[in-house]
Amino acid sequence: MRVLKSLESDLEIPQVDLLTLLFDPKWGDAEDDTVLHVEAANPRNTVTKSEARDLVQRIAYVLRNNYGIGASESGRDIVLATSCGNPMIPVVFYSIVAAGGVYSGASTAFRPAELVRQMKDAGGDLRLLMCSAEYEQSTVQAAKLCGFPLDQILVLDYSTPKQWTLRTSDRKDALKLGQGQRMDWERITDLKKLETTTTCLLYSSGTTGLPKGVRLSQWSLVANCVCTMYVGKRFKAQSKNSFKFSTIGHLPMANVAGISLYSCNPFYLGGTVYWMDSFDFDRFLDYQRQFKPSYQFSVPPIWLRIAKSPKVTDQFDSLQVAVTGSAPIGKETMQEARQKLGKGKAFLSQTWGTTETAGVIAALDWRVDDKSWSVGTLCPNITMRILDENDNDVADPSRDPGEFLIGGPILAEGYHNNDKANRETFVDGWYRTGDIGVYKDGLVYIMDRKKELIKFKGNQVAPAELEALLTSHPKIEDAGVIGIWNREQETELPQAWVVRRQGSNDTPISEQEILDFVKENVSGYKQLRGGIVWVDEIPKSASGKILRKELKARAEELKAKL
């Protein structure tokens, strides 16, 4: 077995639970009066570290004593939350963990049917639904479809600064049920318990199929803070305090970035997240100018728009560090964007990570301008193997591409209620990423994705979900879905290959009918923006699996003919 290690020395990871790591001044850089979270649209709506601690203990008391969260055992009871970006949602996350529960974020783009699917996947462990007011109607509708008790729904109201509430179904303030009493979280120092106590259930499409629930433990998130924020800690120290972490929060709390970047970074690096309720490019630019953040992570389509838009002038002048991730992007595009970042002097970095690794696996040093545009070096304490198609270690990792397998303390516990996926993906202590590449001079280079997952502007689209929907239509015989790369938008677009049902007296289904059908049933980012191709048969293997590589090859041929 050939095991590749980080160029960085292993770090000592504190053997403590996540909330102790975040709130104990021994580990994090935030002071009690540090403003951690701010509503960008209403900057008076803020929460400091000391206020967050008070709220966490009050909310945790109510969750435990009035809703039974964590009463039987820690890391089992699931609380599913659908919320726009706001300073209260990370506090709710901390509170659920403090009560001994499991936070599960749902996409704000979900239709009720999609929310129902996630509720059903949680199974009997689902205890409570929470949502911001904008999503109350869809949450109630999903609960009714599932037969879930409506009195087990809490609505977040963060609209009045310093007077946040959790509203019950009968419009009462649930926080008042606690009568001001507080509950402290359990301090965990036993390594085995840290590794097996779940904090989050986040959904990822993994390597194949429908979205899978990824269970992130106390230990994986603690390790993620220490090992992957090491670059930020070092940069901050070497900048002699000229760098203070602050960022515009525009990614959802259903995403691992919302947990690691927006919920943990403010404590661990000591700084502020300015929350957008939803992403809007013009408002994003305004907030950059207004709040002058020092750090910004975003996804390729947004960096592309920054690079190309004439609207972008001096809005990003304060930026010291710009990081891209979630999907590939050309170095030329990022260099074009860089000219508008920090007056052309911002450090430009690329990162690589997954939900199954609690976030980042590899990252570029913020001090180094990497001419080769790799995804960086492995973070401390992280190991990697590169396997060929026969699951043997490649002969030369610097020249022979293979699948990356990751090991280390950042790994998730596994998938929720999915033994088959666990057996296929988590093997002998290693996580099979599905990403193909090489490892040269200590740097990781991703060349292709073995995953069938389509990434549209940072959002994950599972082909199997769209295929199941399409083939449910009475006028469709079969369908295969692939992602096709759009150079102008720097993203993949879902494209459907469709076999019309034969022998029907009805008029054959049209492209517009299919587009309308998909629009009615799934979220906006899952739409068939790559178009529809009519075929007589979907190519499949002897075992019945769709041969997506063949479809992609045909798509390239069609593109070449245009």
N, C-alpha and C positions, 0 to 999 in steps of 0.2 A: 504494500500500500504506500503510495506516494502522497504525503500530506504537505501542502504548501502553507506557510505561515506568514503573518503580517510582518512587514519590515519594522513595525513599532514593537517595542517591548510590551509584554503583557502588563496590564494594570491590575491593581488590587481592587476588587469590587466589594464595596461594603455589604456585609451580610445582614441587610435590613430590608424591611418592606418598602414599597414604593412611596407611601405617604411620609414615612419617616425620612427617607432620602430627600424628599421635596421640602418638607417643612422644617427639618432640623438644620439649624445654621451651620452645623459641622460639615455638611455636605454641599449645600447649595449656596449660590452667591447672593440670592435675594435677601434683603433686609425686611423687617416687619412692615416698614412703611413703603416698600417698593410697590409701585403700581404695576400689577401683573396683567390685568385685562381691562380693556377700554372699548366701549361701543363707539365705533368710528363716526357714526352719524350723530351721536350725542356724547361728546367727550367728557361731560360731567358724570356720565354713568360709568363708574370705575370700581374696581375691587383691588385692595392691597393684599399683601400676604397675611397680615393679621386679621383682616376682614374675612379673607377666604377661610382661614382656620376656624373662625367663629361660625361662619355659615355651614361649613362642612360638618362640624360637630352637631349643630342644630338639625340640619337636614338628615344626617345619619340617624339621629335619635328617632325622628319621625318615621323614617324608612324601616327601621328595625321594630319599633314598638307599635306602630299603627298599620304597617303593611307586611311585617314578618320577614323583611329582607335580611338574610344572613342568620336567621334565628336557629336553624337546624345545623348548618355548617357553613363555613366561609367558602366563597368561590363557587357557589352552585346556583343560587337564585338569580335569574336573568331579568334585567330591567332594560327594555327596548326603548330607545329614545330617538325621536325624529325632531330635529331642531335646526333652525337657521343659525347662522353664526352670530353669537352674542356673548358677552362676558359671563353669563350665568351658566352656559352649557359645560365649560370645563369644571366649574365648581360642582355641578351635578355629577359629573364623572367622578371627581374625588370623593363626593359624598356617598355614592353607590359603593365604591371600593371600601370606604370607611365603615359602612354598615355591614360589610361582608358579602356584598352582592357582586354581580358581574354586569358591567356596562356593555350594551350592544347598540351601536349606532346604525340607524337606517337612513338610506339616501332620501334627501328631501325631494328628489325627482320621482320617487316611487308613486305609482298608482296604488289604490287600496289592494288590488289583487297581488301586487308584488310585495306589499307589506305583509299580507296574509302568508305568503310563502315563507318569509323570514320568521314570522311568528310560529308557523307550523314546524319549521326546522328547529326552533328553540325547544319545542316540545313541552313536556310537563314541567320543565325548569323555569318557564316564563312566568313571572309573578306580577309584573307591573309594566304599564305603558306610560311613557312620558313624551311630551311634545311641546313645542312652542305654539303660540296661539294660531299662527298661520297654518298649522297642520292638524288642528284639532278635528276638523270635519273629516279628513281622510283617515285619521287615527280611529275615530269613533266608528266610521264605516267599516274599517278593517276588523275592529273588535266585534262588531255585530255579525260580520261574515264568518268569524271564527267562533262565535259564541263565547267570547271573552268578556268577563264582567266589566261593565262600564264604570263601576265604582273603584276599579283598579286602574284608572287613568288619571294622571296628574298633568296639568297644563302649566308650563313655565311662563311667568309674567315678569319680565325684566325691564319694563317700560319706565318705571319710576326709580331714579337713582336712589340707592341705599334702602329701598323698600320693596325688594324682590319678594315674590310670592310663588307658591305652588298651589294652583287652584284645583279643587276637586270637581267631580262631575256635577255636584249640586252647588257649585260656585262658592264654596267655602275655602278659606286659606288654610291649607294643610299644615303650614309651619306653626300656626297657632295651636294646633292639636298637641304640640310638644310642650306648650306653656313655658317656652324659654329654656327647657332642659337640654343638656348636651350629652353626646356620646363620643368618647374618644375611640380611635381605631385601635385594633389589636397590633401590638408590636411583635413582629415575627423575625426571629433570628435563626431559626432552624432551617438549614439549607434545603432539606427534603420538602419541608412545608412551603418554602418560598417557590420551589420548582413546581409544586403541584396545586398551588392556590391560584385560581384563575381570576384575573382582573377585568379582562375585556373579551368580548366575542365579536370580532370584526370579520366582514365578509370579503372573500377574495375568490376569484374564479380558478385559482390554482393552475394546474397544467391542462386540465380538460374539464368539460361538462359545466353544469350549473354552478352558481356561486356556492362556496363552502365556508362554513363558519370556522374561523381560526381562533383558537383559545390561546390568549397571551397571559402568561403567569406573572406573578409578582417579580420573580427572578429575571425573566426575559426583559421586562421593562426597566428594572433597575440596571441590568447590564447594558441595555440600549443607551440609557442616559450616560453612563460612565464611559463606555467604549466608543460610542459614535459621536458624542458631544466633546470628545477629547480634542478634536481639531479646533472647535470653538473656544474651549478653555485655554488652549495653548495660544491661539491667535490673540485672545483677549489679554493674556499675560504679556505677550511679546509686544503688543501695541502700547504697553505702559498706560493702560486705562483710557486710551483715546477711543477705544471701541466699547460701546455698550449695546448689548443685544436689544433690538426692537424690530418689529416687522408688521406688515399688514396681513392679517389672517383672512384668507379668501378660500381656503380649502375646507371641506366638510369634516365634522367630527365623526362621520361614518368611515373615514379614511384614517389609516394609521398615522398619516402626517398630522392630522388634527390632534391625535393623542401625544405623539412624541415631540412634534415641533411646536405646537401651540399650548399644550397642557403641561409638558414637562420642562421645555426650554426656559420659560420665564423664571421658574424657580432655580433651575440648575445653573443657568448662565446669568441670571439676575437681570431681568428686563421686561419689556412690555409687548403684548400683542394687541393691535388695534383691529377689532373684529368688524368685518363686513357682513351684513345679514345675507347677502348673496352677491355673486360676482357681477360687476358691471364695469366695463373697461374705462369709461369716462370717469366714474367715481373712483376707481382704482388709481387713476392718474391724479385726481384731486387729493386723495388721501396721502399719496406719496409726497406731494408738495406740502400738505398741511402738517403731517406728523414727522416727516423727515426720517424714515426708518434707516437703520444702518445695515440691515440684512434682509434679503428677500429670496425665498425659494419659490419657484413657480414651475409650471409645466410648459413643454415646448410651444404649443399654440399661442400662449400668452407672450413668451419671449419673441416669437416670430412677429406678433402684432406690434410689439414694442419696437422691433427692428425696422419694420416697414411703415409704421404710422407717422404721418407728418404732425399729428397731434402731440407727439412726444418731443419735448424740447428740454426744459430744465427740471422736470418733475423728479428725476432720479438723482439729482446732484449730490444728495446726502448719502447715497448708498456706498457702503464700503465692501460688501460681499454679496455677490449674486450667484445663486446655485440653481442648476437645472436638474431635473430627474423625472422619473415615472415612465419616460419613453425616450427613444433616440431623437437627437436633433443634430444637424450639421454644425460643425465648428464655425463655418463661415457665417451662418445665421447668427450664432451667439456672439461672434466677434463684431458683427454689424450692430447687434443690440448693445454690446459693451461700449461702443462709442457714445451712447446716451446714458451710461450708468456711471455715477460718481465722477462726472466730467471726463469720462474715458479712462479713469484710473481704478475702478472697482475691480477687486479680485474676482476672477471668473472661475467657477468650479462646477464639476459634474459629479453626480452621485448615483449609486445603484443600491436598491433595496427592495424588500418585499414585505407584505403583511406577515408572512410566515417567519420572518426574522425580526419582527417588531420594529421594522424600519430599515435603517441604513446597514449595508454590508461593506461597501467600499466607498471611499470619497477622496477627492483631490485635496491636498493641503491648500488652505486658503492663501498661503504665502507664495505659492508656486504657479507660474504660468506654464501649464503642461502643453508643450507644442504638439504632442501626439493625439491629444483629445481622448484619453482613456477615461474610464469611470473612476480611476484613482487606485489607491492602495487599499488592501484589506485593513479594516479597522483593528485596533488592538484586541487580543484574545480570540480572534476569529481565524479559523482554519478553512482550507479549501482543498478539494480534490477535483481533478478533471478527468472524466471518463469517456472512452470511445463508445461506439455503437454496441460493442459487446460487453460493456460495463467493466472494461479493463482500464487501468491508469494509462493515459497517453504517454508515448515514449518521450516526447519533448514538449512540455507545456508551453514553451515560447513559440513553437511552430505548428503543433498539431492541435487543431480545434477539437473541443470536446464539451460535454455537459458539465457545468459547474455544480458541485455538491458542497454545501456549507455546513460547518460545524462550529460549536461554541455556545456560550451562555445566552446568546440573544435568540436562540431558536424557540419557536412556539411549542406548547405542549402537544399540539396536533390539531386535527379537525374535529369539530363537534358532531357526535353521532354519525361518524362516517369511517368505519373501520377499513373499508376498501381503499379509500383515498389515503388513509394513514399508512397502510401497507405499501402503497405505490410511491408515496412521496417522502415519508420519513423512514429511512432505511439504516438500521444499525447506528443510530445516533447522527446520521447525516440527513440534510434536507436537499432533495433534488430540485434545483431551481427551474429546470427547463430552459435555461439560457445557455447558449453555445458561444465559446470564445477561447482565448488564449491568455496566458499569464507571462508577461515579458518584463524583465528588469524591475520586478516588484510591482508592476502595474497590471490592472485587469482590463482586458479589451473584450467587449461583447460584440460578436459578429452577427448573431441571428438569435431568434427565439424558437425554441422547440415547442413552446406553449402555443396552443391554438387560440389563446386569448387575444381578442382584438382590443387595442387601446385607442379610444377616440378622445383626443384632447385630455389625456390623463385619466379618463373614465374607463373602467373595464367592461367590456361587452363579451358575453359568453355566446359563441356561435350556437351551441346546443339549445340555448333558451330561444333564440330567434327561429331556429329550425323547428323546434317543437311547436312554436306558435304558427309558423307558416303551414306546416303539415296538418294543423288542426282545421284549416280552412277547407270547406267541402269541394272547392274547385282546384285544390292543389294536390298533386299526386306525391311529389317528393321535393325536397329542397336541401341545399347545402349553402352555408354562409362562410365567407372568408373576409379577411381584411385586406384592402388594397391601399397602397401608399399614395397619398396625395401630396405632391411636392410643394404646391402653392400654400397649402395649409399646414404642412409639416405634421401630419397625423395620418393614422389609418382610418379608412372609411368602411363600414360594413357593406358588403355586396352580396346579394342573394342570387343563387343559381336555382332556377325553378322549373319543375316539370308540371305542366298543366294536366289536370285530370281528364282522361279520355272517356268517351262514351256518354257524355252528359248532353242533354238536350238544351241546356243553358248555353248562353254565349260564353266563350272561353274568358277566363279572368284576365283583366287588363293590368298593366303596370300600375296605373293610378289606383285601382281597387286594392292592390296589395299594399301600396304605400299608405293608403287611408286605413287599412286594417291594422297595420303595424302601429300607426300613429295612435289609434284608439286604445291599444292594449299595452304598450310599454313606454318607458321614459323617453324623453327627447333625445338623449345621447345615444340611444339604441336604434335610431332610425336608419333606414337603408340609404344613406347618403351616397354610397358607391354605386347605386343603381341596381337593376335587375337584368339578368341574362337568362333567356329562354333556352332550355336544353331538353333533349329527349330522355336523358338518363343521368343520374348522379353517380359518378365513379366511386366504387367502394371496394374495400378489400374482401378477402374470402370470409373474414369474421364479421363483415357488415359495417366496418368503420369507413366513414367518408374519407376519401383520399384528397385532402385539402391541398396538398402540394400539387396535385394534378390540376385542380381548379385554379390555383394561383398561376401555374404555368400557362394555362389557357387564357387567363386574364391578362398576362403579360403579352401574349400573342395578339389579343384583341387590341390592346393599347398600342402596340407597334403598328397595327394596320390603320389606326386613326390618323 
